[in-house]
Every structure is written in structure tokens, then in C-alpha cells.
């Protein structure tokens, strides 16, 4: 069994310790370190090489958004960042996703939800807490009043099926869920996702979701 190595970055000791206890109870997850702020997280990621960082947004010295950007921007970066937020109206969540986070989760999530989130993000999937999806889509709509032409033009590089898969990625569906929705083999969906990322020059599924909203492929109507 492959063990997922996790680093928890939060300025509140009780949060760090609580999540450590919950995650270490899982047979396939190990908390390898705790960071008190963004700068500490950068140092520990370099030393411990975790697979996933649970990143608080608001921390002293260096906040979670800039820390996420510094962790995910370098070429070849493999660490995944799962942003933790206390409030479902956290105005920084959108920027955290744009900075390279693979998803976000409320701090009041259950132990089962937390472990699931870590596994999903470690596997390269995007994760958006279901109860926050409407708010997130509304935020994308607010900050993106009109699709940017250069991005919109790039949608034309995708096939009809790839565009369909991209829209489902943006709605937070996993490969398995997309496969079920489109009646395809999961491996076929995985291949489509790889081609989408390659054609659009994107790092991961979350960047693909951001792309879909910013180009206007996905709009809040109906959600």
C-alpha cells in the first residue's frame, strides 16, 4: 500500500494537532510534519517532500496563497496543495485556486471527508467541497465579467468530446464520474484529460477548471 505523505500548515496548534490525529488514523496516510506559517511550510516541503500540503489561507509572515504559488510554480513541482478555510465565503479561495491549489475544503469537514480530500488531491484530481461549488462559480462569474479573447480562442483547439470533458472537470466531477456520465471507460476519460491539459498548456485539473470558467465555457446559470 502506498502511503500518502501530508504536511499540515496552519497557525493554530489545535487545528494542526486535530488534523494530525484524524489523518494518522488512516492506514494509507501519514502526517510527516506541521508548519506554523507559509515560510515554515516552504522549508518543510523542501526537507520532507510531502505529497499533499493542507494549507491554511490566513497565516502570519507568509499566507497560504503566496506559499501555494511558490510551491506549485516551479517546473517539475509535484506537491499538491489542499486549501483549508474556516468560512464558506472566504474571498481568498478563488485566488488560492489560481495560485495553484488543487482544491479546498472547509475546516469543519468530517474525518471521512478530510481523508477523502487528501486521497483525491494526491491522485491528481481537483476537489471542491460540494456545498461551496455554487459560491465558487458565482465568484468566478463576478471576477470574470467577459471571457478573455486569447483564452477563448484556445478552446477551439479541443475536440467536441474534449470540450465536454473539460466542462465536467470544471463542475468538479472525477474521472470515474465523468466516465459514468458519458458512458466511457475511465481510462478513456483519463486520456482525454491528459490531452486537454497538453493542448491548453495547463498543469492540472484545477487549472483546467479555472480555464473553463474564465473562458466562459462554464457559467453560473443553472447551478
C-alpha positions, -999 to 999 in steps of 0.1 A, spaced: 0 0 0 13 34 -10 13 59 19 3 95 12 27 119 30 10 150 43 22 183 57 -2 205 77 3 243 75 -18 263 99 -10 289 126 -34 273 151 -19 245 171 -52 228 178 -61 226 141 -27 211 133 -29 186 161 -65 177 154 -59 170 117 -28 151 125 -47 127 148 -75 123 123 -52 116 93 -28 94 111 -57 71 120 -60 63 83 -39 33 71 -27 49 39 -20 85 52 9 98 73 14 133 86 51 139 82 52 175 95 34 206 108 42 241 97 31 273 116 30 296 86 37 298 49 75 303 52 77 273 75 57 253 50 82 261 22 111 250 43 94 218 54 83 208 19 119 211 7 130 189 36 102 164 39 89 161 3 52 155 12 27 145 -14 0 169 -1 1 201 19 -30 211 38 -27 249 36 -45 275 57 -52 307 39 -46 333 66 -12 329 84 15 353 97 47 361 78 36 344 46 0 335 38 -13 304 22 -19 319 -13 16 331 -18 30 299 -2 9 279 -26 21 299 -56 58 293 -46 53 256 -41 34 249 -74 50 273 -98 85 257 -103 88 234 -132 86 198 -121 68 206 -88 49 176 -77 34 186 -43 -3 191 -43 -20 218 -21 -54 214 -5 -65 248 9 -83 248 42 -107 276 50 -129 284 80 -156 303 61 -175 293 31 -174 330 20 -136 332 22 -128 358 -5 -93 343 -10 -104 308 -22 -106 319 -58 -71 334 -57 -58 302 -40 -70 281 -68 -55 305 -94 -22 302 -74 -21 265 -80 -41 248 -52 -57 216 -62 -89 223 -43 -103 235 -10 -122 222 20 -139 237 50 -122 231 83 -153 217 98 -152 188 74 -156 153 89 -127 129 93 -140 109 64 -143 140 42 -108 151 51 -92 118 43 -112 115 11 -100 150 1 -63 141 7 -67 109 -14 -84 127 -42 -58 155 -44 -29 131 -41 -43 112 -70 -42 143 -92 -79 151 -91 -94 185 -84 -115 188 -52 -141 214 -44 -163 210 -14 -198 203 -28 -215 229 -5 -192 256 -18 -195 250 -56 -223 275 -61 -204 302 -43 -172 295 -62 -189 296 -95 -205 329 -86 -171 343 -76 -157 332 -110 -186 350 -127 -180 381 -106 -143 385 -112 -145 375 -149 -170 398 -165 -162 387 -200 -141 359 -215 -106 369 -224 -101 365 -262 -67 347 -262 -81 321 -238 -114 317 -256 -95 311 -289 -76 283 -273 -109 264 -266 -110 259 -304 -80 235 -301 -102 210 -283 -124 184 -299 -161 183 -291 -156 154 -267 -126 171 -250 -147 203 -245 -174 182 -230 -149 165 -206 -135 199 -197 -169 213 -188 -174 183 -164 -140 187 -149 -150 223 -141 -181 210 -124 -159 190 -100 -165 155 -114 -139 128 -110 -127 107 -139 -150 79 -127 -180 102 -125 -172 116 -160 -169 81 -174 -203 72 -159 -219 104 -172 -205 100 -208 -207 62 -208 -169 58 -214 -142 37 -200 -124 55 -171 -91 51 -189 -105 68 -219 -115 98 -198 -80 99 -183 -66 100 -218 -89 129 -227 -79 148 -196 -42 144 -205 -48 157 -240 -68 186 -227 -40 196 -203 -14 192 -230 -33 212 -256 -41 241 -232 -7 241 -216 -22 236 -181 -6 219 -151 -36 201 -136 -73 196 -134 -79 226 -112 -61 249 -137 -84 233 -163 -114 242 -142 -102 278 -138 -97 279 -175 -132 267 -182 -148 294 -161 -125 322 -173 -133 314 -210 -170 314 -203 -173 277 -211 -190 272 -178 -214 299 -165 -233 300 -132 -267 297 -148 -283 265 -137 -260 259 -107 
